[in-house]
Amino acid sequence: MGAAESKLAFRKNVFALYEHQAIPQDNQAFWDSFLELPDTPENVFNLISPKDVRKIIQEHPENIKMLVQKVSAHILGFSQLTSRPQPKDIKEVLNAVRILTRLLPFIFELDDGGVLESSMFWDNEIKESVPQSTAEAKDGGIPTLGSRLAIAAVQLLFYQKFTLPDLDTDSENVRFSIWLKGVGATDSLPTSRDEIIHRIEVLRLLFTMMSCTLYCKPNQLIENENKWTNVVISKLEKKHALCLLCSLLNTITTYDPIGWAALPYNYLFFGDVQEPFVSICTQTLTALLDYKSWESSTTKHARAERRAGKAYLPGSTKKISITTELLTLLWGFLRHLVGSAHLLIIMEALLGVCLEVRREPARAGSLRLACFILHILSQERGFGVSLNEPFDMATVGSLSRHFPVFSQGCWGDFLFLSVYVILSTTGPMRPVILSLQEPLLVVLANSSPLVKCLTATTANKLISLFDVFSSPAFLLSKEHNYRLLYYLLDIFNNIIQYQFAGNAQLIYSLVRHKDKINSLYQMSLKSAISEIERMRLADSKRLDGKSQTLTATESTLLQDTETNTPQEPADVIASTETVKNEDPVQDQEKSELSEKAKGKLPDRSEIADKESKVVPVTSTDLPLTEEPTTPVFRSKCGFKPTEEWFHSWRSQLPLLVLLSLSDYLRPRIEQFCVDNGLNDDRKVVEFLSKETVVGVLPQPHLIMMRSFTYSDPMHVWFTSYFWGTVYLKATETMSAETAKICPPIWLGTAIQLFHVRVNASK
């Protein structure tokens, strides 16, 4: 039978499934045709359309049950063969794997509460007679079809003359041997192209089993049990589970995307099955690591430490398309990387992702996940210490185009400048950047007590952020904007009190900003509103060409005070859950100034004089005796500040260290310049590097390390993000070779975990 005739015969059998009621189980020729006719995964997916599957389920569900039982029986029977498989056996089991991979998503999508899935896979009764394994027979129990299929899929990944070479003629077909050298193995198994393709197809089936998560609504994700993943996690023998995990991990970490490096553009001439193989390995391993036990309490933080291992984003001259999968995998192994020697490599890769995707709305999830990983890394002392390593601009290659050039700096400069660039990003990604401002500043705050020397370039960018975050327009525009100012002040205080000697550039910049610091110290709600009105008047004049323009960063950040951009629910979860819910100002350790420092503080009585100049906005409906004490003000974002709100955070701002520093050093700097007849900033910085502030500043506050908060909402966000990237990856345009092996699995099904919006232009 030719290819065309085979396809026609296969289609007729598909039609028969929804045209004829209850096709007999003993019609062996009919059922065998499903296993004998197709030649590729592409054939199966093209010949069994989504419309066909839904029609079979709707018209004659007993036929879909029988088809699933037949292909399942063939998979289970193949896994228990006592002799080496023949080509006919391999073709039939591959078609069984392909058909089951095709059907499962449509069974998962049903809005029947999982009734059909349970009746087919999780009821104890197995209608199709399949010999039980020796272990199952000894057990005495009858396992469900679903659990047997999941375990059989794992066994097929280690099947000689199918997914493994023929290693030992005397051994059983299933032999659990780690595929490649690395974790748990010192040697790699010789593997053919066909064996890799077979692994891809079996892994796609195993991954499809675990993809039932896609058809669960986010608010039900924590309560719903993923039975398929639970089988792989809890039912496999320890040796088999370790073999699976090590094989997946070693495949990922040993992948070399360069390939035939001596031949330019080699990947254009040779079909590459390695990249789709590494991609499905990464996705499967990440899904296993992300699994959250159904029995675990939903009120506790996320799971305890996961399995040992290490992985980081590999670099390559060939552009690879699995960066997102590797990023999600890095999240899974992060707990075991925080003390490793690869921290700088990981940080560079993460910041590279942030800088490269910060203007791409389609990759907002990657930006958010990279920021969260940076937050977790910043909690470790080793991360802050490593930032003092000398930095070479050539190390980061093309990333250097994103931030100002600096010399003789450290990796701390790279981190601080990268965060500055991300925070000042404009365009359609601005709402996402706003949701990440706090986590990014927390990264800097956690690292700042250990950063010994920042360059003048970095110091100037930090001062630019201070100018924006301390402006009345910014502070009064939204209810929680003061938190950003607090984190920035915390960064300054940490550097001053713990790394004063090496950060003369930043110290000098702060001393020169004494007037701005004093203004912040003396700020009241009335004076802040008055300043905003003055700035609005200045803005109107600037439009007429009568005033200087703002810097690009100030303009970008202050635009946030003028636009009320609502965040998506996922943005809110992903931003607010990363930092402890307590207000940062409530956690500040209160330090007392020395008597000498207290005498130099600005006199707050000056505030009253300033406030008396502010004309309150009154209402004609109010009696003259009830004139309001503060002006009526509402920001363009709709926020209306009150005296109580203003005082709640203003009185807690950690300004004591900055005030003491500027009051002590500014006169000394002026005297130094007069005595030496200098007007050279470099000489002043050199002078400051030899100064000491012992006995001048308050007692050093305790270093506060703000930890990342794992929670159920964060788990839901990550799971949704991971499966969203998997879904998008499956729908991307791929090479003809990859399309034959990996046709889209979930396309056209009713996804519940997230919303799918079809682009009409495509």
N, C-alpha and C positions, 0 to 999 in steps of 0.2 A: 504494500500500500504506500503510495507516494505521500509527500508532505501535505499537499492540498487535500487529498482524500482523507488523510488522518485528521486534519483539522475539521473537516466537514463532519466526519463521523463523531468526533468529540463534541461538536456543537449540538448535533442531534441528540446525543445522550444527555446533555445539559438541558435541552428543551424537555426531554422526557421526564426529568425530575420534577418539573412543575406542571406538566400536562397529565401525568398518570399518577393515580393515587396508590400509595403503598406498594412500590416496586418490590417484589419478593426478595428476601435475603438470599435465597438459593439460586437466583439468576446470576450465576457466577460470571458468565461471559459479559454481561452488562457492567457489572461492578469492576471487573478486571480491566475493561477498556479504559477506565479513568487512570489506571496505573501504567498502561502500555503505550498509549498514543502520544502524549506530549513529549517534547524533546528538551525544552528549556523552561525556566521560570517565566520568561516573557510569554511563551505560549499559553501557559496556565492562566496567567493574569489577564491576557487578552481574550481568551476563549471563555472564561467565566467572568462575566461583567458584574458590577454592583447590582444592576437591575435584575440580573438572573438570580443572584443569591437571595435578594430580598423577596423576589417572587416565589422562590421555592419555599422560603420560610413562611411566607404568608399563605400560600396555597396548600402545600403539603409538607409540613414540618417533619413528618415521619421519614421523608426521603432524605432530608438534610441530616437527620440523626443517623440514618443507616449509612450514608456516605462517610460521615465522620467516624463511625464505628469501623467501617471497612478499612479506611486509610490508617486509622489508629492501630488496628489489629496488625496491619502490615508493618508498621514501624516497630511495634513491640515484638513481632515475630522475627524481624530482621535483627533486632538487638540481641536475640537469643540463639542465633544460628550457631551450630557447632562446627561447621566447615567454613572455609574462606568464601566470601561472597563472589558470585559470578557477575559478569557485566549486566545480565538481565536483572539480577537481584538489585544491583546498584541503581539501575534506571528506575525500577519500580519503587524503591524506597525514596528516591529523590522526588518522584512525582507525588508520592504520598505526603512527603514533607511540604512540597509546594502547594498542594491542594489544601492541607490543613492551615498553612500560613495564609492562604487566600480567604478561607472561610471564617477563621476565628474573629477578626475585627467586626464582621457583620453579626456574629453571635453576641459579641460584647456590647454592641451599640443598642441592642433591643431595650425598649423601655418597658420591660416586664419584671423588673426587680431581680433579674438574674435567674428567672425560673428555667428558661431553656438551657442556659449554660449549666446550671446545677443538675438538671435532669440528665444532661449528656456526659458531664465530666465528674461531678462530685457526689452523686448518689452511690451508695455502696454496691448496688447491683450492676454488674457488667454483663450485658446480654451477649456480647460477642465472646466466644470461647477463645481465650488466648492462654497458652501455658504460662504459669507463674514462674518467676525466678526461684532459684534455690532458697535465697534468703526469705522471700515472701512465703514460700511453702513452709519453711521452718517457723515462721512467725505465726502461722495459723490464721491470720486475719486476711480479709479481702480488701486490698487498697483500692482507692477510687481510680477511675480511668485517668483523671486529670493528673494525679500524683505520679502514676506510672508513666504517663507520656512525658512529663517534665523530666523525670529521672532518665527515661530512655533517650531524650534529646541530649542530655549531658553525656550519656554513654556513647552516642553516635559520634561525638566530637573526639573520641579516643578509640576509634574502630579501625583495626588493621585492614589494609587494602581498600579503605574508604576515605578516612580522614587521617590515617597514619600509614606509613610504609609497613611492609610486612616484616616486622621486627623479629618474630620468633615463631617458627612453624609449629612448635609444640604447645604454644600458649593459646588461651582463649582469644576470641576476636576482639573483645573489649579489653584494652590494656591502658591503664591510666599512667601515661608518661607525659611530662611537661614538654611542650612543643619546642621551645627555644631556650637557650642558655640565659641565665640571669638569676632571678630569685628562685631558689630551690633546685637549680639544675646547673651543671657545669658544661654540658654539651647540648648542641641543637640536634634535633632529629632531621634527617634528610627528608625534604618534602617536595612533592611535585606540584605543578600548577593545578592539576585536577583535584588533588587533595585539599589545596587551599580553597578552591571554588566550592568543594563539598562542605568544608567548614563554614564558609560564608552562608550557605543555604541552611545548614542546621542551626547556626547561630541566629539567623533571621527568624526561624521558627521559635526558638527559645525566647528571643526578644519579643516576638509577637505575643507569646503567652503572657509575658510580664506587662504588655502594653494595655491590659484591661484598665489600667489607671487612666488612660486617655478618655474613658467613657464614664468617669466619675466626676461629679460636680465639685468645685473647690471646697464648698462648705461641708461636703460629706467625705472628703479625702481622708481625714484623720480616723474617722469611725469605720470606714470600709476596709475590709481585709482583702489584700491581694493574695489569693490562695496559691497562685502559680509561683510567685516569687517566694512565698513562704515555704513551699516544697523544696526549692533549690537551696534556700538558706538553712532550713532545719532538718530536712529528711535525708540529705546526702551523707554518706560516710565522711568522716573527717579527711581521710586521705584523698578521696575523690573531690571534695570541695576545695582543698588546697591545690590539687592538681589543676582544677579548672581556673581558680583565681590566679595562680602563678603563670599559667599558659596565657591568659588574657593580658596580664600585666607585662610579661616579657615581650609579647608581640607588640605592645604599644611602645615600650621603652627602647626596643632595639630597632624600631622602624627607621630606615634611612631613605628619606624622600628623594635623595639625589640619584640613587640608582647607578646607572652606567655613567658615572661622572665624566669619563673621558670622552664621551660622545655628546656634543652639544645637542640640545633639544631631543634627547633620547626618549623622553616620555611622550613625545608626539609620534614616535614610530613604533613603540612597543606598548601593547595593551597592559596596563598596570592593574593587577588584581590586588596588589598589596594595600593600596590606599583604602578601597572599600572594605578590605579585611580588617585593617587597623581601625577603621571607623566603626564597624559593627562590634569589634572587641571593646572599644572604648565605651560605646553606648551600653553594652551589656554589663560591663563591670561597674559603670556609674549607676545603672539601675539597681544592681545588687547592693552597692554601698549606700544608696539612698533609701533602701527599704527600712521602714519604721514598723517595728513589731506592733501588731494590732492590739495586743494585750497591754502594751505600755501605757502609762498614765498620760492623758493629754494635757495635764496641768504642769508636767515637768518639762525641763528644757530638753533639747534634743539628745540623741543617744550618746552613750559613753564612747570611749575611744574605739576607733575601728581597727580593722586588720592592719598589721604592719606592712610597710612598703614605702616606696618613694617614686615620684614621677614629677617631671616639670616640663614646661613647654619647650620642645626642641626647636632649634633654629635650622633653617635650611635655605639653600640658594633657590630651590624649587618651591614655588608657592603651594602650600598645602591647604586643603579645604576642611581640615578637621580641628582647627584651632578651638572652636567652641566646645567640641567634645572633650578636648584635652583640658580646657578650663574647668569644665564640670567635674572631670576626674580629679583634677588637682584639689578641688573642694573636698572630695571624699578622703584624700590622703593627707589633708593639711595638718592634722594633729601630729603626724609623725614627721613633719618637715620643719617645725618651728626651731629645732635646735641643730639643724643640719648645716653643712658647709655650703649649701646651695642657696642661701637666703638672698644674696645679692642677685644671683641669676634669676631666681623666681621674681624678685621685686622688679628687675629690669623688664622681664617678660610681661608682668602684670601692668606696669606703667606703659609699656609699649602698646598693649591692647587698649588701655584707656586713651592714650594720645591718638591712636590711629582711628578709633571708632567714635570719638567724641562728637563728631558731626553727622553720624549715620543713625537715623532713628530706628532703622531695622535691626540695629545691633545694640540697642539700649540695654538689653538684658546682660550682654557681655560686659558692658561698662559697669553696670551695677554689681555684678558678681565679682569682677576684678577688684572693685573698691572694698567689698566686704572681706575678701581674702586679705587685702592689705591691712584692713583693720585688725583681723585676727593675728596676722604676723606682728603687727606693731605692739601687741601685748607682751611680747617676749623681749627680755633684756638683750638677748643675743642679736636681735634685729637692730636695736638702737646702736649697739656697739659696732656692728658691721658697717653702719653708715659713715663711720670715720675713716674707712679705707679710702686711699687716694683715688680720684676719679679721672679717667681719661676719656675725652669726648669721642675718640675713635671707637671706644668700646661699644657704644650704643648705635653707631652707624647713622642710618637715616633718621633716627629719632631725634637727633640733635637739631633738626630743622624746626622743631616745634617750640623750642625755648631759647632764651638769650644765651649767647656763648659766654662762658666763663673759664677762667684758668686757675690752676693750683687749688682746685676745690676738692670736695669729697663727695661720696655718694649721698650724703645728706643734702647737698645742694641739688643734686639730680632729683631727689624725692620732693623737696620743697618747691622747686621751680616747676616740676611737672604738675603738682597739685595746683599751683597758682595758674598755670595755663589751662587746666581742666576747669577750674572755677570761673575763669573769665571767658569761657566758650560761649559764643552767640549762636543764633540760628534756631532751627526747629528742635534741637536737642536741649534747649535751655530749660524747659520744665523738668527734664530728667536730671540735669546738672543741679538744679535747685534742690531736688530731693536728696542729692548726695553731698551737699555742702557740709552738713554736720559730720557724717562719717569720715570724710576726707580731712576735716580739721582735727578730728579725734586722732587720726593716724599721726598727724604732726604733733599734737599735744602729747601723745604717748611716747613719741620718739625724742622730743625736745630735751629732756633732762640728760640725754646721753650724747647729743651732737656737740662736738668740741669746737668746731670752727666752720662758720658759714661765711661765704664770700660777700663782697659788697653788693654784687648783683642780687643775691638772694635776700640780703637785708633790705634792699630798696623795694623789692617786691612785697615783702612782709609789711613794710611801712605803707605801701599802697593799699594793701588789704585793710590795714588799720584805719586809714583815712576814710575808706568807704564804710566799714562796719561800725565806726564810731560816729558817723554823721547822723544828725537828727532825722533826716529824711529816711534813712535806712532803718533806724531803730524804731521809729514810730509807724512804719508802714505795715508791719505784720506783728502778730502777738509774740512770736517766739524768735524774732530776729536777734534779740539781745544775746541769745545763746551762742551765736557765731562770734560775737564780740568777746564773750566770756572765754571761749576756747582760745581765741587769738591772744588775749591777755595772759591766759595760762601758759601758752607757748613762750611768751616773753619772760614771764616770771621764772619758768623752769630754766631757761637759758641763763638768765641773770644770776640766779641763786646757785646753780649747779655747774655752769660752764662759763663763768664770767671771763676767765683768763684768756680763752681762745677766741672769743666772739666780740672783739673790740669793734669790728665794723657795725654790727647790729647795735651795740651799746652806744656808739657815736650817733647812729641814726635816731635812736630813741631819745637821747639827750637833746638833739636838735629839734625834736618834736615836743619839747617841754610845754609849749603853749597849747598845743592840741590836747595833751594829756590833762593839763590844768582845766581846760574848757570842759573836758569830759567829766572831770571831778566835780566841777561847779554846776554842771547841767541840771536844770529842773525842767519839769514838763512845760512850764510857761516859756522859758528861754528856748527850749527845743522847738516849740511851735513857732515862736518868733523867728528863729533861724530858718525854718522851712519856708515861711512866708517871704523872708528876705531872698532865699535862694530861688524861689519861684519868680520873683521880680527880676532877679539877675538873669534867669533863663529867658524871660521874655525879651530882655535887653540884648541877650546874646543872639537871639534870632534876628535882631536888627543890626548885628555886627558891632555891638558896643561892648562886648565882653569876650574874654578868652574862652575857648572851648575846653571841655573836660578831657582828661586822658581817656584812652580807649577802654582801659579797665574800669575806671570810675563810671564811665558812661554805661558800660555793660552791666555792672553790678547794680547801679542805681536804677537801671531800667526795671529791675525786679521790684522796686518800690512803687512803680507806676502801673504795673500790669498784674491783675489777679488771675493767675493761670492755675486752674484746678488740676490736681494730680489724679491720675488713675488710682483705683484702689490698690493695685499691686505696687505702685510707687510709694504710697503711704506706708504699706506694710513693710516694704523693703527698706525704707529710710528710718522709720521710727523704731523699728524693732532691733536695730543694730546697736543702739546705745541704751543704757539703762534708762528706765522711764523717769527716774528722779530728775528734777531740774538741776543742771550743773551748778547753779549758784548755791544750792542748798548743801552741796558737798564740799564747799570751800573751807579749808582749815583757816580759822581766824587767827591772824597774827597781830601782835601789838607793836606799834612803833616805839622807838626809843624817845625819850623826852626831847632830845636834840632834833630828831626827825619831825616830831609833832610840832615843834616851834616853827618849822619851815613850810608846813602845809598851807595852801592857799586859804584865805579867810572866807568861810562860807557866807559871811554877812554880805559879801559882794553880790551874792545871788539875789538878795532882796532888792538891791538897787536895779539889777537888770530886769527883774520881773515886773517892777513898777512901771517900766517903759512899755510893757506889752499891753495893748488895748484889748480887753476881752470882747468877744462877740456876744451881744445880748439879744434877747428876744423881746419883741414889743408886748408879748403876752405876759411877761414876768413883771411883778411889782418892782419898783425901783429899789426897795429895801432887800430884794432877793437877787441882786446882781451876782452872777456866777464868779467864783474865785479863779477859775481857769478858763482860757479860751475854748470855744467849741471847735473841735477838730476831728475830721474823719479822713483817713488816708484814701488814696485812689483805689486801694484794694478793699475798702469798706471797713477797715478796722478803726475803732474809736478808742484811743488810749484814755485811761483814767489815772487820777493821782495815786490811787491804791496800787494799780498795776505797775505804774512807773516806779514807785518807791520800793515795790517788792523785789525788783532786780537791781535797781540803781544803787541801793544801799549796800548790796552784796558784791559789787564789782571789785575784783582784786587789783586795786590801783595803788595800794600802799607801797609796794616794792618800786614801781615805776616813779612815783612821786618822790620817794626818798632818793632814788638813784639820780634823777634829774636835778633835784635841789642840791645834792652834794657835788656832783661832777661838773655841772655847767659853770659855776664860778671858777672851779679849778682849771677847766679848759680855757676859759677866757683869760685868766691870769697867766697861764702857760703861753698863750699866743702873744700876750702883751710883753711878757718878760723876754721872749725870744724873737719878737718881731716877725711872727710867722702868720702866713695865711695859706697853709698847705694842709689839706685834709689828711694826707698820708702821714705827716708828722704827728698830727693829733691822734690818729689811730695807733701809731706806735707808742705815743705817750700813754694812752688808755690801756694798752696791753700790759703795761708795767704797773698800773694802779691796782689798788686793793680797796674793797668796800667792806672789809671785816669790821664789825661793830657799827656799821652805818645802816645796813639793811635790817629788816625784821629777821627773826629766826627763820631759817629755811623751812618752808612748809613740807609736809609729807608728800612724796611723789604719788600722784593719783593715776593709776593705770585703769583706763576705762575699757572694760571688757566687752566683747561682742556677745550679744544675748541670743542664744539659740531658743527658739520657741516654736509652737505649732504653726502660727502664721508664717514664720520664716520657712518652715518645712514645706508648707503648702506652696509658697512662692517659688522655692527652688525646684520642687517637683514639677510645677506648672511650667517653669522656664525650661527645665531639662527636656520634658516631653514636647514642648513647643519647638525647641531647636531640632529635635529628632524629626518631628513632622515636617518642618520646613526643609530640612536636609533631604528628606525623601522625595520632596516635590521639585527640587532643583533640577535644572537641565544638567544631564550627565553624558558622558561619552557613550557611544553605541555599545562598547564592550561591557561597561558597567550597567547599562540599562537592561541588557540581556540577563545579567546575573541578579540584579537588585531592582526589579520593578517596584514602584511605590506600593506600600502595603496598606496604608490607612487613607489614601486619597479617595474621596467620595463617601466616607463614612461619617456618621453623626458624632463628631467629637463633643464631649461635654466639659472637659477640663479647662478649655479656653475657647474663645470665639475665633472662628476661621472666617476671614474676609477675603473673598475671591477678587483678584485684580482683573477687571474686565478687559484691560488693554492687553493682557496676556492670553 
